[in-house]
C-alpha cells in the first residue's frame, strides 16, 4: 500500500499545526520551500519529534558540494526523505547520494506542471516526449545512486522499467475525479497511481481545501 504524504503547503507553522490537529492519522508530511523558508529547521525538528516522517521537498539543484552539504544538513535534523533535481546532473546527484546516509533521497524529473511544449521550451529542444525525458532522467538518477524518483502518475510505469527493486516512486498530482486540477497538468486518482506502482502519493489541495480533511485522507488511503 502506498504511503500518503500530506503536503503542508500552507504559509506558516501555525497553519500547519492547525491542519495536523485535524488529521491525527497523518504519518508522512511534506515540507516545501515556502514553509521551510519561513519557519526553518526548528519546525522540521518539531515535526520529527512529534513522530512524523518528513519529506523535505526543496529540489536542490546546485554545484555538487553545495547540494551535498544541504543533504547532510537535512539528514542531521531527522528528515526521512528529501529531493534533488535530476537536471543537476550525475555528479551532483552522486555527491548528494553519498551525503544522504540512511535518509531516502529521490530525484525530481519533470515537474507535474509541465506539459511537453512547456518543458521543450525550458530545455531548448524540439520534439520532447515527457515520458522519454522522465525515463532518461530516472536512469541517470539511479545510476548516480539515488533511492527513488519523483514523477507524475503518467510516467510511473516507465520509471518502474528502469528502477532497481525497492526504489521509491513518489507521485504528486494526485486528485479524485471531483477535485480541481489547479496548476497540475499530469494527474491521476490515488487508485490508478497505486496500481501503476507508486510507493508514496503526495496530496495537498484536496486535503487542505476540504471541510473535513481527515475524511479526505481516509478516502485517499482506501481508493
Rosetta silent file (secondary structure, phi, psi, omega in degrees, C-alpha in Angstrom):
SEQUENCE: XXXXXXXXXXXXXXXXXXXXXXXXXXXXXXXXXXXXXXXXXXXXXXXXXXXXXXXXXXXXXXXXXXXXXXXXXXXXXXXXXXXXXXXXXXXXXXXXXXXXXXXXXXXXXXXXXXXXXXXXXXXXXXXXXXXXXXXXXXXXXXXXXXXXXXXXXXXXXXXXXXXXXXXXXXXXXXXXXXXXXXXXXXXXXXXXXXXXXXXXXXXXXXXXXXXXXXXXXXXXXXX
SCORE:     score description
SCORE:     0.000 S_00000001
   1 L     0.000  128.418 -179.838    0.000    0.000    0.000 S_00000001
   2 L   -70.203  141.298  175.823    1.431    3.381   -0.993 S_00000001
   3 E   -73.498  142.989  171.493    2.022    5.907    1.764 S_00000001
   4 E   -95.472  123.808  175.338    0.023    9.149    1.680 S_00000001
   5 E  -104.178  117.251  178.756    2.220   12.208    2.211 S_00000001
   6 E   -81.431  119.467 -179.443    0.207   15.238    3.292 S_00000001
   7 E   -78.935  114.091  178.221    1.670   18.330    1.638 S_00000001
   8 L   -83.102   63.631 -178.662    1.871   21.104    4.233 S_00000001
   9 L   -86.831   65.658 -178.590    1.545   23.757    1.531 S_00000001
  10 L  -127.706  161.831 -171.350    0.487   26.446    3.981 S_00000001
  11 L   -73.079  -33.311 -170.480    2.111   29.799    4.827 S_00000001
  12 L  -136.675  164.378  175.530    3.091   29.317    8.496 S_00000001
  13 H   -61.499  -36.550  178.815    3.832   26.753   11.193 S_00000001
  14 H   -61.882  -41.115  176.538    0.640   27.819   12.967 S_00000001
  15 H   -63.587  -41.919  178.899   -1.369   26.951    9.854 S_00000001
  16 H   -63.510  -41.665  179.226    0.406   23.600    9.633 S_00000001
  17 H   -62.155  -41.594  178.779   -0.294   22.879   13.294 S_00000001
  18 H   -63.112  -42.513  179.304   -3.991   23.617   12.824 S_00000001
  19 H   -63.837  -46.983 -177.714   -4.159   21.289    9.837 S_00000001
  20 H   -64.570  -30.083  175.673   -2.301   18.486   11.599 S_00000001
  21 H   -64.734  -21.559 -179.822   -4.634   18.843   14.577 S_00000001
  22 H   -95.576   -9.161 -179.845   -7.481   17.947   12.213 S_00000001
  23 L  -131.359   67.728 -176.923   -5.742   14.924   10.659 S_00000001
  24 L   -62.932  -15.781  179.409   -4.267   12.905   13.535 S_00000001
  25 L   -76.882  -11.019 -176.989   -3.954    9.877   11.209 S_00000001
  26 L   -60.602  134.395  176.507   -1.236   11.585    9.173 S_00000001
  27 L  -113.724  -36.106  178.100    2.073    9.733    9.241 S_00000001
  28 E  -113.531  141.170  173.761    4.025   11.455    6.447 S_00000001
  29 E  -134.992  147.163  175.517    4.122   15.194    5.767 S_00000001
  30 E  -102.890  130.988  171.274    5.784   17.236    3.045 S_00000001
  31 E  -111.652  121.464 -178.471    7.568   20.474    3.865 S_00000001
  32 L  -104.410 -167.531 -170.835    8.245   22.588    0.787 S_00000001
  33 H   -68.980  -32.998 -178.821   10.150   25.746    0.043 S_00000001
  34 H   -66.606  -52.679 -176.631    7.562   28.238    1.356 S_00000001
  35 H   -68.814  -38.391  179.735    7.182   26.710    4.803 S_00000001
  36 H   -66.496  -39.903  179.601   10.866   25.832    5.142 S_00000001
  37 H   -65.818  -39.232 -178.096   11.947   29.345    4.202 S_00000001
  38 H   -76.827  -41.200 -169.565    9.553   30.933    6.683 S_00000001
  39 H  -105.989  -27.001  172.374    9.876   28.512    9.596 S_00000001
  40 L    78.360 -175.779 -175.012   13.266   26.842    9.167 S_00000001
  41 H   -61.625  -29.041 -179.368   14.872   23.682   10.560 S_00000001
  42 H   -60.724  -36.555  178.172   13.370   24.110   14.038 S_00000001
  43 H   -66.099  -42.072  177.722    9.935   23.470   12.594 S_00000001
  44 H   -61.946  -44.469  178.328   11.140   20.303   10.869 S_00000001
  45 H   -58.240  -38.405  179.809   12.718   19.088   14.102 S_00000001
  46 H   -66.151  -39.519  176.605    9.404   19.640   15.870 S_00000001
  47 H   -63.365  -43.726  179.467    7.546   17.566   13.293 S_00000001
  48 H   -62.539  -43.414  179.779   10.101   14.775   13.626 S_00000001
  49 H   -62.756  -27.096  178.292    9.841   14.900   17.439 S_00000001
  50 L   -80.444    0.924  176.775    6.065   14.510   17.086 S_00000001
  51 L    91.328   12.356  179.875    6.649   11.190   15.327 S_00000001
  52 L   -91.316  144.165  170.675    6.004   12.343   11.759 S_00000001
  53 E   -85.374  123.569 -174.929    8.067   11.260    8.766 S_00000001
  54 E  -102.873  125.529  172.433    9.144   14.439    6.986 S_00000001
  55 E  -100.420  106.092 -178.165    9.534   14.642    3.214 S_00000001
  56 E   -91.574  108.344 -171.691   11.630   17.755    2.619 S_00000001
  57 E  -106.898   80.710 -179.576   10.882   18.820   -0.932 S_00000001
  58 E  -109.133   -5.598  172.492   13.366   21.575   -1.789 S_00000001
  59 E    50.109   54.527 -177.257   14.516   20.168   -5.152 S_00000001
  60 E   -59.389  136.128  179.905   18.153   21.138   -4.680 S_00000001
  61 L  -149.485   96.061 -175.389   19.927   21.991   -7.927 S_00000001
  62 L  -157.507 -170.088  177.769   23.377   23.495   -7.450 S_00000001
  63 L   -66.988  153.868 -172.870   27.046   22.551   -7.624 S_00000001
  64 H   -53.851  -43.797 -176.730   27.791   19.109   -6.106 S_00000001
  65 H   -63.510  -40.944  179.997   29.493   20.364   -2.931 S_00000001
  66 H   -66.358  -44.774 -179.805   26.653   22.736   -2.076 S_00000001
  67 H   -66.082  -41.272  177.476   23.944   20.141   -2.650 S_00000001
  68 H   -59.315  -40.449  178.037   25.846   17.528   -0.650 S_00000001
  69 H   -64.716  -40.348  178.309   26.060   19.969    2.256 S_00000001
  70 H   -65.920  -41.344  178.466   22.341   20.695    2.116 S_00000001
  71 H   -62.678  -43.861  178.729   21.519   16.976    2.002 S_00000001
  72 H   -61.616  -38.685  178.431   23.753   16.313    5.020 S_00000001
  73 H   -63.975  -41.642  177.700   22.013   19.126    6.918 S_00000001
  74 H   -63.498  -43.160  177.151   18.602   17.614    6.155 S_00000001
  75 H   -57.611  -43.129 -174.494   19.821   14.208    7.298 S_00000001
  76 H   -70.209  -22.309  177.814   21.104   15.687   10.548 S_00000001
  77 L   -95.038    6.890  171.837   17.757   17.253   11.507 S_00000001
  78 L    95.047   12.124  178.040   15.938   13.951   11.081 S_00000001
  79 L   -61.881  137.472 -179.843   14.375   14.302    7.622 S_00000001
  80 L   -85.513  -34.721 -177.486   13.160   10.930    6.318 S_00000001
  81 E  -150.575  143.105 -179.826   13.189   11.754    2.609 S_00000001
  82 E  -142.778  165.541 -176.791   14.409   14.690    0.513 S_00000001
  83 E  -117.648  143.103  163.435   14.581   15.761   -3.121 S_00000001
  84 E  -121.661  161.827  180.000   17.284   16.853   -5.519 S_00000001
  85 E   -93.763  125.208 -177.269   16.626   17.869   -9.113 S_00000001
  86 H   -62.211  -24.116  177.265   17.783   15.290  -11.638 S_00000001
  87 H   -68.410   -8.320  175.741   18.619   18.069  -14.108 S_00000001
  88 H   -70.542  -14.714  175.005   21.512   18.923  -11.787 S_00000001
  89 L    98.462  163.430 -172.863   23.464   16.096  -13.390 S_00000001
  90 H   -65.729  -40.502 -179.202   25.055   12.839  -12.360 S_00000001
  91 H   -62.252  -42.445  177.871   27.987   14.323  -10.425 S_00000001
  92 H   -63.378  -45.677 -178.606   25.659   16.427   -8.302 S_00000001
  93 H   -65.830  -37.504  179.349   23.321   13.504   -7.633 S_00000001
  94 H   -65.206  -42.083  177.277   26.193   11.177   -6.756 S_00000001
  95 H   -63.271  -39.785  178.628   27.585   13.673   -4.223 S_00000001
  96 H   -65.665  -42.850 -179.861   24.113   14.072   -2.747 S_00000001
  97 H   -62.110  -39.205  179.107   23.574   10.315   -2.525 S_00000001
  98 H   -65.746  -35.261 -178.277   26.860    9.871   -0.679 S_00000001
  99 H   -78.091  -17.128 -170.796   25.890   12.591    1.819 S_00000001
 100 H   -72.281  -24.976 -175.671   22.403   11.208    2.442 S_00000001
 101 L    61.192 -130.527 -179.737   23.399    8.289    4.647 S_00000001
 102 L   -92.037    7.104  172.601   20.274    6.343    5.529 S_00000001
 103 L   -75.037  136.359  177.513   17.934    9.199    4.546 S_00000001
 104 E   -72.529  128.862 -179.402   15.952    8.388    1.404 S_00000001
 105 E  -121.348  126.487 -176.066   16.970   10.662   -1.449 S_00000001
 106 E  -124.182  149.886 -177.885   14.818   10.977   -4.558 S_00000001
 107 E  -101.508  129.361  173.798   15.300   12.791   -7.837 S_00000001
 108 E   -78.763  130.595 -177.720   12.740   15.159   -9.322 S_00000001
 109 L   -97.930  -87.147  179.343   12.452   14.507  -13.058 S_00000001
 110 L  -120.223  123.334 -177.115    9.887   16.704  -14.875 S_00000001
 111 L   -55.937  144.291 -178.718    7.577   18.875  -12.774 S_00000001
 112 L   -69.598  -10.151  174.966    3.907   17.906  -12.954 S_00000001
 113 L   -81.608   -9.588 -179.399    3.103   21.484  -14.003 S_00000001
 114 L   -89.553  134.178  160.102    4.970   20.901  -17.289 S_00000001
 115 L   -97.493  179.217 -176.882    3.400   19.667  -20.475 S_00000001
 116 H   -60.777  -43.474 -176.619    5.571   18.629  -23.435 S_00000001
 117 H   -65.205  -44.624 -179.369    5.547   22.081  -25.043 S_00000001
 118 H   -65.353  -40.020  179.665    6.474   23.920  -21.851 S_00000001
 119 H   -68.639  -38.572  178.045    9.277   21.500  -20.989 S_00000001
 120 H   -59.166  -42.404  177.526   10.651   21.691  -24.540 S_00000001
 121 H   -64.555  -39.492 -177.566   10.894   25.469  -24.216 S_00000001
 122 H   -64.191  -37.068 -177.143   12.552   25.155  -20.817 S_00000001
 123 H   -99.906   -0.392  175.253   15.313   22.864  -22.101 S_00000001
 124 L    69.966   36.790 -179.689   15.623   24.480  -25.538 S_00000001
 125 L  -132.299  156.447  176.625   14.783   21.403  -27.584 S_00000001
 126 L  -100.695  155.348  171.774   12.138   20.426  -30.095 S_00000001
 127 L    66.630   33.775 -179.925   10.018   17.299  -30.114 S_00000001
 128 L   -74.090  134.729  170.705   10.293   16.473  -26.424 S_00000001
 129 L  -109.274  119.752 -173.599    8.297   13.491  -25.159 S_00000001
 130 H   -57.278  -45.803 -178.580    7.685   13.801  -21.436 S_00000001
 131 H   -60.047  -40.143  178.743    7.734   10.046  -20.741 S_00000001
 132 H   -65.285  -41.436  179.827   11.065    9.675  -22.536 S_00000001
 133 H   -65.148  -42.793  178.786   12.559   12.597  -20.627 S_00000001
 134 H   -62.324  -44.910 -179.853   11.377   11.226  -17.290 S_00000001
 135 H   -63.768  -40.111  178.809   12.775    7.768  -18.064 S_00000001
 136 H   -62.476  -48.870 -179.553   16.097    9.274  -19.181 S_00000001
 137 H   -66.397  -36.094  177.231   16.452   11.389  -16.039 S_00000001
 138 H   -62.552  -42.917  178.097   15.345    8.478  -13.841 S_00000001
 139 H   -59.958  -42.726  177.066   18.056    6.294  -15.343 S_00000001
 140 H   -61.166  -43.054 -178.004   20.661    8.973  -14.601 S_00000001
 141 H   -64.349  -43.982 -179.636   19.403    9.304  -11.039 S_00000001
 142 H   -67.906  -37.732  177.742   19.514    5.590  -10.310 S_00000001
 143 H   -66.143  -27.842  177.690   22.986    5.259  -11.826 S_00000001
 144 L   -79.793   -9.046  176.493   24.111    8.109   -9.547 S_00000001
 145 L   103.141    9.572  177.605   22.891    6.168   -6.504 S_00000001
 146 L   -69.943  156.967 -175.785   19.586    7.845   -5.668 S_00000001
 147 L   -87.996  -14.082 -176.530   16.947    5.817   -3.842 S_00000001
 148 E  -175.741 -171.482 -172.136   13.988    6.839   -5.948 S_00000001
 149 E  -139.020  146.727  166.856   12.279    9.228   -8.306 S_00000001
 150 E  -103.632  126.116  178.784    9.545   11.850   -8.245 S_00000001
 151 L  -149.155  167.281  177.396    7.352   11.637  -11.333 S_00000001
 152 L   -77.790  167.181  178.242    3.777   12.237  -12.383 S_00000001
 153 H   -58.531  -29.047 -176.303    1.226    9.397  -12.418 S_00000001
 154 H   -69.927  -21.401 -175.390    1.574    9.111  -16.199 S_00000001
 155 H  -105.663    3.842 -174.593    5.248    8.074  -16.032 S_00000001
 156 H   -55.755  -47.520 -175.747    5.181    5.570  -13.169 S_00000001
 157 H   -66.334  -36.242  176.325    5.350    2.505  -15.382 S_00000001
 158 H   -65.423  -41.361  177.935    8.210    3.922  -17.461 S_00000001
 159 H   -63.960  -41.553  178.346   10.140    4.709  -14.296 S_00000001
 160 H   -58.343  -32.411 -177.163    9.478    1.207  -12.990 S_00000001
 161 H   -69.290  -19.881  179.100   11.048   -0.188  -16.165 S_00000001
 162 H  -114.369   -1.081 -174.374   14.408    1.424  -15.288 S_00000001
 163 L   -87.810  142.928  172.167   14.180    1.355  -11.486 S_00000001
 164 L   -70.734  161.660  179.247   16.016   -1.114   -9.255 S_00000001
 165 L   -59.473  134.675  177.660   13.991   -3.341   -6.975 S_00000001
 166 L    85.015    3.575 -179.877   12.701   -1.473   -3.926 S_00000001
 167 L   -66.478  146.877  175.385   13.083    2.004   -5.409 S_00000001
 168 E   -81.174  133.086  174.978   10.824    4.752   -4.107 S_00000001
 169 E  -120.559  102.899 -173.481    8.374    6.160   -6.664 S_00000001
 170 E  -100.008  125.595 -167.727    6.987    9.400   -5.238 S_00000001
 171 E  -126.769  109.560  167.735    3.989   10.748   -7.108 S_00000001
 172 L   -84.713 -170.380  179.570    2.389   14.210   -6.837 S_00000001
 173 L    71.349   32.535 -179.869   -0.544   15.289   -8.989 S_00000001
 174 E   -94.455  122.555 -179.797   -2.985   13.082   -7.071 S_00000001
 175 L  -140.409  144.946  165.856   -6.608   14.103   -7.449 S_00000001
 176 L   -79.160  166.831 -177.492  -10.001   12.490   -7.065 S_00000001
 177 L   -59.534  -31.510 -176.361  -12.346   12.906  -10.023 S_00000001
 178 L   -85.819   -3.710 -176.673  -14.187   15.702   -8.229 S_00000001
 179 L   -87.280  143.170  175.650  -11.022   17.693   -7.373 S_00000001
 180 L   -68.913  145.638 -179.197   -9.865   20.721   -9.358 S_00000001
 181 L   -72.522  -30.652 -174.986   -6.599   20.242  -11.244 S_00000001
 182 L    64.611 -136.585 -179.161   -5.148   23.607  -10.219 S_00000001
 183 L   -95.288   12.743  175.933   -1.740   24.162  -11.859 S_00000001
 184 L   -85.974  141.455 -178.675   -1.043   20.449  -12.217 S_00000001
 185 L  -107.340  -41.895 -174.274   -1.125   19.063  -15.770 S_00000001
 186 L  -106.843  104.940 -167.452   -0.343   15.341  -15.420 S_00000001
 187 L  -124.936  165.062  168.207   -2.764   13.853  -12.882 S_00000001
 188 E  -162.684  161.924  174.409   -4.349   10.610  -11.665 S_00000001
 189 L   -80.068  162.714 -175.342   -6.578    9.361   -8.878 S_00000001
 190 H   -60.126  -39.845 -179.120   -4.939    7.502   -5.960 S_00000001
 191 H   -62.708  -41.441  178.666   -6.101    4.047   -7.024 S_00000001
 192 H   -64.236  -44.495 -179.711   -4.658    4.423  -10.514 S_00000001
 193 H   -63.055  -40.286  177.191   -1.318    5.664   -9.178 S_00000001
 194 H   -63.438  -45.938 -177.640   -1.100    2.746   -6.743 S_00000001
 195 H   -61.239  -31.050 -179.963   -1.972    0.221   -9.424 S_00000001
 196 H   -79.303  -15.716  175.201    0.828    1.569  -11.623 S_00000001
 197 L   119.388   14.102  176.965    3.368    1.116   -8.825 S_00000001
 198 L   -64.376  142.087  175.173    3.634    4.332   -6.794 S_00000001
 199 L  -101.238  -24.628  179.806    5.134    3.888   -3.326 S_00000001
 200 E  -140.545  134.043  178.506    4.264    7.374   -1.995 S_00000001
 201 E  -114.806  122.004 -179.808    1.406    9.691   -3.011 S_00000001
 202 E   -93.992  119.423 -176.340    1.785   13.411   -2.323 S_00000001
 203 E  -124.996  122.649  179.651   -1.599   15.023   -1.667 S_00000001
 204 L  -115.152  -88.155 -169.969   -2.028   18.724   -0.989 S_00000001
 205 H   -56.845  -37.919  177.707   -5.004   20.783   -2.094 S_00000001
 206 H   -58.754  -30.703  176.379   -7.659   18.021   -1.953 S_00000001
 207 H   -85.842  -46.679 -174.869   -6.870   17.672    1.775 S_00000001
 208 H   -62.560  -34.320 -175.766   -6.018   21.297    2.549 S_00000001
 209 L   -91.951    0.389 -174.414   -9.188   22.693    0.991 S_00000001
 210 L   -79.226  146.087  172.636  -11.560   20.083    2.428 S_00000001
 211 L   -65.481  -32.362  177.864  -14.188   20.824    5.024 S_00000001
 212 L  -128.795   84.374 -175.641  -13.182   17.525    6.641 S_00000001
 213 H   -62.330  -31.862  178.643   -9.521   16.888    5.798 S_00000001
 214 H   -64.188  -37.753  178.897   -9.358   13.715    7.902 S_00000001
 215 H   -66.559  -39.804  178.772  -12.173   12.185    5.845 S_00000001
 216 H   -66.649  -40.909  177.079  -10.379   13.013    2.595 S_00000001
 217 H   -60.419  -43.477  178.304   -7.149   11.489    3.921 S_00000001
 218 H   -63.757  -42.115  179.678   -9.009    8.297    4.854 S_00000001
 219 H   -63.390  -44.136  178.759  -10.706    8.230    1.441 S_00000001
 220 H   -62.242  -34.868 -178.516   -7.395    8.718   -0.363 S_00000001
 221 H   -68.999  -26.112 -175.253   -5.877    5.908    1.693 S_00000001
 222 H   -99.206  -22.941 -175.187   -8.604    3.471    0.626 S_00000001
 223 L   -68.774    0.000    0.000   -9.153    4.366   -3.033 S_00000001
